[in-house]
Amino acid sequence: MSDHLSRPRMDRRLAARVERKKAELDRYRPLPQDTVRRLNDDLRVFLTYHSNAIEGNSLMLQETQMVIDYGITIHGHPLREYLEATNHAEAYQYVTALVEKRESITCETIRALHALVMDKILETKGRFRTSPVYIHGSNMTPPRAREVERLMREWVMWVYGEGLEYEPVMRAAIAHHGFEACSPPKKPDGTYPPGFLHHPIYIATRYPRYAASLHSASTMLNARVTTTLPPSHFATFHVPGITP
């Protein structure tokens, strides 16, 4: 067990904000099923748009909604951007089903999500990387490829072991930090697809899903490309993402 005094901690003001917002949300529960369905549909589009926009996709929010809901290709946009939107939406549904069935995250889950997000985009979809990666503009050196599967098994064990000793937001932030550090599966540019793996932590504990916005991109990208930021720093952009 980790030393209690040395554990990552969330800023007290952020923790108070989370507690206040969570209590406010709980007062409205249970929500009508139609409301839950509408919120889920809206969040699927919102998350897809912002996650892909952070990675450079130029589809606008309304265009993303048209791609996801109607399968329409948008004039002037490459096929890849269309696929990034539809694939992300499919992965969103996969994670939702995973939580509804009360299934745990596993190494197979991680590979399945990568396969969905990178379908028809990356030939090596659904696999942990087997070669070195170098993240553009980063001072971070990801682990060697041969270490990735072991590190991912350790990551899963932490999420369902020691990680349970943390409250949900800090647990999700530490999990996010650890996953970023491993850079397990990858995209053609050396990074990896938008993360969903902290969503089950929030959903299972009745928190809203974490929704990073394009406006927080600079904070997130700065966290991604450095090795010096502590896990608690990730909580600083998780909190706005779950308490709009």
C-alpha positions, 0 to 999 in steps of 0.5 A: 500500500502506498504511503498515505502522506506521499499519495497524489492529492487533488487541490482542495478547491477542486475537490470541493467543486467536485463534491458540490457538483456531484451532490447537485447532480444526485438531487436530480436522480433518477433521471427520466430514461428519455433524458438519459438517452438524449444526454448520451446521444449528445455526449457521444457527438460532443466527445467525438468532436472535441477528442478528434479536434484536439488531434487535428480533425477539422470537422466542426461540431455540427458536421461531426453530428451529421457524420455520426447520426446520418453517415454523411460525408462532408464535402472538402474533408478527407475520408480519414476525418469521416472515419475518425468520427464514426470510429470514435462514436463506435468506441464510445458505444463499446465502452458504454456497453462494457459498463452496462454489463459490469465488465472490467477493463482488461488488456483485451479491452484496450486492444479492442478499443484501439481496433475500433478507433483505428479501423480502416486507418491503421494497419496495425490496429488492435495491437500493442506497439512492437516498435519505438515511438517518438511523440512529436514535440515531446521530451517524453521517452515512452517505454520500450515496446517489449515492456508495454504488455507487462506495463499494461497488465500492471496498469489494469491491476492498479485500476482494480487494486490499489487504485480503489483506495482513491476517490473516483476523480483522483483514481481516473486522473492517475490512471490517465497519467499512467496510460499516457506514460506507456503510449501502448497502441499508437497512431501513425504520428506516434501518439495513440487514439483518444482515451476512453479508459477512465470513463468506466471509472466515472460511470461505475461511481455515478460521475459524469463521463470526462469530456475534454474540450478543444479549449483545454487542448493546450493543457492536455497536450502539455501534460502529454508531452512532458514527463515532469508533471505529477498525476495530480496535474491531470486532475486539474483538467479532469475536473472541468471535464466532469463539472461544466 
